[in-house]
């Protein structure tokens, strides 16, 4: 393999730049050419492809976002879209790809290999940490620390005004962000998509706290939990507890930005190099990840069809720690 392409796709995540840098530098180190593809699969379809050198990735290891831009491409999900992308890669002589993204990105990459034979090795880049085949995804650690910082600040004002705060963190299908925020942020209750937390149980937990002379409380809610997010949960609880002084905070896309933590820079660098090495070793449709600190390659299909289970003891921990 003499020439590879690299792109970022799906929701951006802090550390994507560090990963791009690692891919480019590892390719240069191995003596192969590397091309950047802008705007994910959309840019691949349109031919937004350019040659990258070692200097193209100077001064980005510490920056949030992605210098290659990102997108969720509807067109690539069609056969015609993938055919156009293949033609563009042929025009540029690109023989293999590194995809930095989440499950949508890897679903597309697998289809692309099955139909057109272009191998892709992926690095897990998503704040959600919801990919099977790696203990941690790039951006997760930073997102948790960003959310936790916000929760610490919310705690100050909750305490001053003796209020209940319903705080929503990201996580479309998983509670991976919510759990450490609840444990590390000293929350009374956590609601995640993987387990059921009923409205009556929240009401009971709040009442128990008040009976123990607690004057402020924090409820952490993952955006994808079944009741429909923090606004809805707060409204339902308020109905049953009309005297409760409550506020809702949705932390939102703040969690997707900012400088990556040391952990994310290291993870991104390690996995970026592993992607290039994986391609050169002949891997196709595989994601590089870390399990128990060891580098592993997992078939794309498993990364999005198998579910990485959250430790059920963690929700219990929140209950125990809020006595
Ligand atoms: O997948 C990462 C994520 O941040 C999810 O937690 C969230 O549900 C989603 O992306 C938001 O996507 P968008 O930026 O397209 O609104």
Boltz pocket constraint, residues with backbone or C-beta under 6 A from the ligand:
constraints:
  - pocket:
      binder: B
      contacts: [[A, 11], [A, 12], [A, 102], [A, 126], [A, 127], [A, 128], [A, 170], [A, 171], [A, 172], [A, 223], [A, 256]]
      max_distance: 6.0
